[in-house]
Amino acid sequence: MTPRERAEAVLAALDPLDDGELLIIHNHIGNRLICAGIPVPPFTTAAAEARDWAAWASRAELRAYAAACFRRLPASDQRGFMDWASRKSAKAAR
């Protein structure tokens, strides 16, 4: 079955459900569908835009963008970031 055929089968199965039943299904899967999408160019500061985007991002988006950004940093910035993250982690563990 293709992805489109699977989607059509799911929609056909949902068709006879009443609003209450659909709401139960919506609440069950709704949070899986919320994500921030790609970051937009900053209108304020890059740091402020990054914080706003991160507030909306799914865990998968956060992990993907964090890893991609880290890999693009020069080695000295990667070390600096790791030092900063270690200090934050140690402070949180107290």
C-alpha positions in Angstrom: 0.0 0.0 0.0 1.4 3.4 -0.9 1.4 6.3 1.6 -1.4 7.9 -0.3 -3.5 4.7 -0.2 -2.9 4.4 3.5 -4.0 7.9 4.1 -7.1 7.4 2.0 -7.9 4.2 4.0 -7.5 6.1 7.3 -9.8 8.9 6.1 -12.4 6.4 4.9 -12.3 4.7 8.3 -12.9 8.0 10.0 -15.8 9.0 7.9 -18.6 7.2 9.8 -17.4 8.5 13.2 -19.4 11.2 15.0 -17.8 14.4 16.3 -17.2 13.1 19.8 -15.3 10.1 18.4 -13.3 12.3 16.1 -12.4 14.6 18.9 -11.0 11.6 20.9 -8.8 10.6 18.0 -7.8 14.3 17.4 -6.7 14.7 21.0 -4.8 11.4 20.9 -2.7 12.3 17.8 -2.8 16.1 17.8 0.4 16.7 19.7 2.3 14.5 17.3 1.4 16.9 14.5 2.4 20.2 16.1 5.8 21.3 15.0 7.5 24.6 14.3 8.7 24.1 10.7 11.8 25.7 9.4 13.2 28.7 11.3 12.5 32.0 9.7 14.9 34.9 9.1 15.3 36.9 12.3 13.2 40.0 12.7 14.7 40.8 16.1 18.0 39.2 17.2 19.0 35.8 16.1 19.0 34.6 19.8 15.4 35.9 20.3 14.2 34.2 17.1 15.9 31.0 18.1 14.3 31.0 21.5 10.9 31.6 19.9 11.3 28.9 17.3 12.6 26.4 19.9 9.5 27.1 22.0 7.3 25.7 19.2 9.6 23.0 17.8 9.0 19.4 18.3 11.6 17.2 20.0 12.6 15.8 16.7 13.1 19.3 15.2 15.1 20.4 18.2 17.4 17.4 17.9 17.8 17.7 14.2 18.6 21.4 14.1 20.8 21.2 17.2 22.9 18.5 15.7 23.1 20.2 12.3 24.1 23.5 13.8 26.7 21.9 16.1 28.3 20.1 13.1 28.6 23.4 11.2 30.4 25.2 14.1 34.1 25.6 13.9 35.9 23.2 16.3 36.7 26.0 18.7 33.1 26.9 18.9 32.1 23.3 19.4 34.5 23.0 22.3 33.1 26.3 23.8 29.5 25.0 23.4 30.4 21.7 25.0 32.0 23.6 27.9 28.9 25.7 28.3 26.6 22.7 28.1 28.6 20.8 30.7 28.4 23.8 33.1 24.7 24.1 32.6 24.3 20.3 33.1 26.4 20.3 36.3 24.4 23.3 37.6 21.1 21.6 36.9 22.3 18.4 38.6 22.8 20.3 41.9 
